């Protein structure tokens, strides 16, 4: 007789910055929930993505990359999201990039190697491997460190071997009720994703410290029959950064807005009117009140 017991649980994706965690979750969910750039520390919050099936609900959790030496209170709170993910998982997806020295991951694997929670070690970006021998040797090195982990070679970007990962997750999940409504696919609001879309464009268009000193707050979000009207503020830490974000004759802020609006229209499936403003909020990354206002702390 077929087992039809309902299974549910939290599957937490952990790893260093820029190993492909956000790309993985977006691929698994089939929606762009986490913003993706080549820059480290793109993900700042813990974001849930939910797969609902007839007999299972899988709640994936994308986390910021673990920062070994936080320079700001904001980065400390980002690390706290990783810490919470290490405590409430039913299954860990520990993601590493093929060829990255194992010692770079020590702060993370030390926290999970003696844990009873099942670990799926995902060796990502195998599409960039030099040869089969390189992959085999890297797997063997990790098996010495995490002998209890099950290893999967994957390419999150190309959806390679992700079905195998999901099938194994389903086998490992405990029997239990659904934690979220069957139509839910995330725990975040549309306003949150709109702000993240703007922040992604800043990360893509600007270099050095500017993207990291920025935070985006949606001031108004008005849904009308044929259009959604959005007003958002980009906060940065210095007046010089504000000038660069606006650009000569408003050229830069206009470019951010154009790119962001197009993505918002795809995400919301509706025409969008977007207004962007830039304001200075000095040292917000070290200000507990500001961090709370931006959703980094309770």
JOBELGI-V858010 format. One record per backbone hydrogen bond with DSSP energy under -0.5 kcal/mol. NH is the residue of the N-H (numbers start at 1). CO is the residue of the C=O. Records with the same first field share a line. If there is no record, write none. Layout:
NH=CO  CO
This chain:
4=2
7=55
8=174
9=57
11=9  59
12=10  91
13=61
14=12  93
16=95
19=16
24=20
25=21
26=22
27=23
28=24
29=25
30=26
31=26
33=31
42=39
47=45  62
49=60
50=185
51=58
52=50
53=51  56
56=53
57=7
58=51
59=9  57
60=49  58
61=11
62=47
63=13
66=15
68=66
74=285
76=72
77=73
78=74
79=75
80=76
81=77
82=78
83=79
84=80
85=81
86=82
87=84
88=84
90=10
91=10
92=118
93=12
94=92  120
95=14  93
96=122
98=124
100=97
104=101
105=102
106=103
108=105
109=105
110=106
111=108
112=108  109
113=109
115=112
118=90
120=92
121=119  150
122=94  120
123=121  152
124=96  122
126=154
128=125
129=126
135=131
136=132
137=133
138=134
139=135
140=136
141=137
142=138
143=139
144=140
145=141
146=142
149=146
150=119
152=121
154=123  152
155=160
159=155  156
160=155
161=159
162=159
165=161
166=162
167=163
168=164
169=165
170=166
171=167
172=168
173=169
176=6
184=181
187=48
193=189
194=190
195=191
196=192
197=193
198=194
199=195
200=196
201=197
202=198
203=199
204=200
205=201
206=202
210=207
212=209
213=209  210
214=211
215=235
217=233
219=217  231
220=231
222=229
223=221
224=222  227
228=271
229=222  227
230=228  273
231=220
232=275
233=217
234=277
235=215  233
236=279
242=238
243=239
244=240
245=241
246=242
247=243
250=247
251=248
252=246
253=246
254=250
255=251
256=252
257=253
258=254
259=255
260=256
261=257
262=258
263=259
264=260
265=261
266=262
267=263
268=264
269=265
270=265
271=226
273=228
274=272
275=230
277=232
279=234
281=236
284=281
286=283
287=284
288=286
291=287
292=288
293=289
294=290
295=292
296=291
297=291
